[in-house]
Amino acid sequence: MSMEARIQASLAGALSPLHVRLLNESHQHSGPGAETHWNLVIVSDAFVGKRLLQRQRAVYGALKAELADGIHALTMKTMSPEEWEAAGGAVRHESPPCHGGSKG
């Protein structure tokens, strides 16, 4: 199973997201075919009333196995359904530059 499929399945199982946009940005860092750098926008009822840190911890908890097995970087935007609706469903989320050692 690809890392993308694993991420999607883990998020679905733990957070029942209403929307997920998952982009593999590894080509900008590690080269073609890598699955190490990800950009995630996720909308879930699980985030209602939660602070940013609590939301991020929930995502990291859901992806514990994937983080231990090859994910080098995960940039995320976590939103409640109300926040998603207020944004009109159009959220742009840029990843910061990678300073890790995988870029060759």
N, C-alpha and C positions, 0 to 999 in steps of 0.2 A: 504494500500500500504506500502510495506517495506521501510525503510529508504534508502536502496540502490536504489530502484526504484525511489524514490523521488529525490535523488541526481542526478541520471542519467537524469531524465526528466528535472529537473531544469537547469542542465548544457547544455543539448541539446537545450532547449528553449532560453537560454540567450547567449550562446557562439558558437553554431553550431560546436562542436568539430569534428576534423577529426579522432582523436583517444582519447579514454579514458581507463585508467586502474585504476579501483577502487577496493581497497582491504580493507575488514573489518578486522581491527586488534584488535577489542574489546576483543577477547579471551585472548589477552596478558595483558589485563588491568582489565576488568570488569567481566570477566567470560563468559561462553558459552551463546549464545542467545542474548547478548547485541549488540547494534548498536550505539556505542558512539565514537569509535576511527577509523579514516579512513586515508588511504594513497592513494593519487590521483596523477596520471600522466595524464596531459591533453594537447593536441595539438590543437591549433586553429589559424585560420587566424586573429582572434581578438587580438592576442598577438603580431602581427607584428609591429615593431617599438615602442613597449611599454617596459617600465622598469619593473623590477621585482615587485616593489610595486604596480604599476598600474595593472599588471596581477593578482596579489593576490587580490587586491581590487575588480576586476571584478569577480573573483571566489566567494569571500565572498558575493558580492552583489547578485550573482545568487543563492546562497545558504542561503540567509537571513532567510527564514522561517525554514529551516532545522537546522540552527545553533541555533535558538531560541527554537527549539523543540527536543533537545536531543543530538546533536553532542557535545561532550566534547573536542575532538581533531581532527584537520584536518592538515595533513602534505601534502604538494603539491609540484609538479614539473610542472611548466608551460612552454610550449615550442611553438615556431612558427613552421610551417611546415618545414622551412629551417633548423632549429636547430634539429628537429626530424630526418630529412633525413641525416644530417651530423653525427648524433649519430648512424646511421644505424638502427634506430627503437629499439635499445636495451638500454633502460635507466633503471638503477637501482637507486632506491630512498629509502633510509632507514629512518625510523621514529626515532626521538630521544626518550629516555626513558620518560615515563609519570611520572609526579610528582604530579598529581592531586589526588583528594580525592575519586575517584570512585573505586580505586583498594582496594579490601577488604582483 
